[in-house]
Amino acid sequence: MEKKTVYDFTVADMRKQPVSLRIYSGKVMLIVNTATGCGFTPQYEGLQELYRKYRDKGFVVLDFPCNQFGHQAPESEKEIADFCDLNYHVTFPQFAKIKVNGEDADPLYVWMKKQKKGLLGSTTIKWNFTKFLIDREGNVVQRFSPAETPEQIEKHIKALL
């Protein structure tokens, strides 16, 4: 069956248990591939602030750690969660580490990359902290580069809420 929306996917949580993205049905989502040892890691602070400000309006950040770029997320899921809690007080949902490019890329990312291509039509993720904005119907509406900060993305989130 061809996947039509983000709600058609099941991902693994930090304990490697399956989670249907259908539980986020009706919410605006920002899906981010992250890393704990990256120059963009401080964006966790801005992501948490967006979540804090807008979660009661139906917004959620979904964090997918990825070790594919410079091996900047080598830790276990528990170590990543502990790091994020200690350093950035992260309370948004975090998931198991995934691959976003290559043969073993997570199906969610394969699908999202087809929905919104990157610079010059690229279907690859260039680096950590690439962000996909999902509307309340589960459609990918925008893709943001790692350099685009949560603060710069806020206006796009507000427009969908």
N, C-alpha and C positions, 0 to 999 in steps of 0.2 A: 504494500500500500504506500502510495506517495504521501509524504509528509506535507501538510498544508499550512500548519501554524506551529508555533513553538510548543503549544499544548500537546502535540502529538509525540513529544519526546519524553523519555525516561532517562534520568541521569543518576549517578551514585552520590550519596551524601558523604560526609567526612568519615563515616563508619563503613563506607562501601555498600550501604543499603540502597535499594532502588527508590527513587522519588519521581513520581510523575509531575511534569511541569504543569499539568492541568490544575494542580493545587493553587497556582498563581493566576488562574483564569480571572479575567476582568481587571487585572493590575497592570500598571505601566512598569516595565522592567528595564533595568540596565544590566546587561550581561557582560562581564569583564574577565579576561584571562589575566591572572596576576602572578606576581613573584615577590618573595620576601627580600631578595638581595639585589633589587634593580634600582636604577636611578629614579624610576617613577614610583617606587614603593611608597613615598610619602603621600601619593594620591589616595591611599587608604583613608587618610584623615578627611579629605574632601568627600569621598564616597560615603563615609559614615555620616558626615554632616548632612548630605543630601537625603540619606535614608532617615535620619532623625527628623528632618524638617517635613518630609513628605510621606512617610509611611502611613500616617493616619488618613491621607488622601488617596491611598491606593497605589503607592509606589514601593518597589522593592529592588534592591541591588542583589544580583546573584554572582558570587565569586567562584571562579574556576581556576585554582592554582595550576600553573604550567611550568615545567622545567625545560622546555625546548629551546629557550633563548638564553644562551650563555650559562646554562645550568644554574640559574639564579633562584631556583626553588627546590633545592635538593632535600629539604626536610620531609619528615612524615607529615601526614595530614594533621595529626595531633600537635606536632611541633609548630606547624604553620598557624593553626587556630590559636595556640598559646601565644605565639609571637604577635598575631594581629590583636588579640585581646589585650595583652600587656602594653603594646606600643601605640595602638590606635583605638582601643576600646570598641572593636568591631562587634556589632550585634546583628548585622545582616547575614542571610544564609550563605554558608560556605560549603563547597562540595569537594569531592575527591579530586586529586590531581588528574589532569587529562592531557592529551596531546591535541593541538589545534591544527597542525599541518601534517602532511604525509599520509602514508598508507594506514596508519593507526589513529588518524584524527577522529575525535569523537563525532558521532553522526550529527549532533546538534550543531557543532561548528562547521561541518561540511555543508549543512543546509543553510546556516546563516550566511556563510561566505558567498553562497550562490545567490542569496536574496539581495545582499548589498555588497558589491565588489569594492575593493580598495582602489587606491590610486592607479590610474591607467588601466582599470578593469581587472586588476589583480584579484585572484581568488585565494591568495595566501594571507596569513596573518604575519605582519612584519616584526612585531615585538610584543613584549608584555604590555598590559594595560590598553589593548585595543578594546573598544567598547561598542556594543550593539544596543540600540534603543528599540524596545518592543512596545507596541501600543496595546490597548486594553483588549483587542481582538486577537492578539498573539502574532501580529505581523511585524517583521523587521522594518522599521521606518528610517533608521539612520545608522551609519557606522562612523565611529570617531577614532582618529589616530591616537596612539599612546601620548603624544604631546598635547592633545586637547584635554584640558583639565576638567575635573568635575564642576568647577565653578563656571567654566565656559559652556558646559553642557546643560546647566541648570535651566536656562530659558527654554530649551527644547523639551525638557521634562515637564516643566510647568505648562507648556502649550498642550500637552497630552492629558494632563490631569483634569 
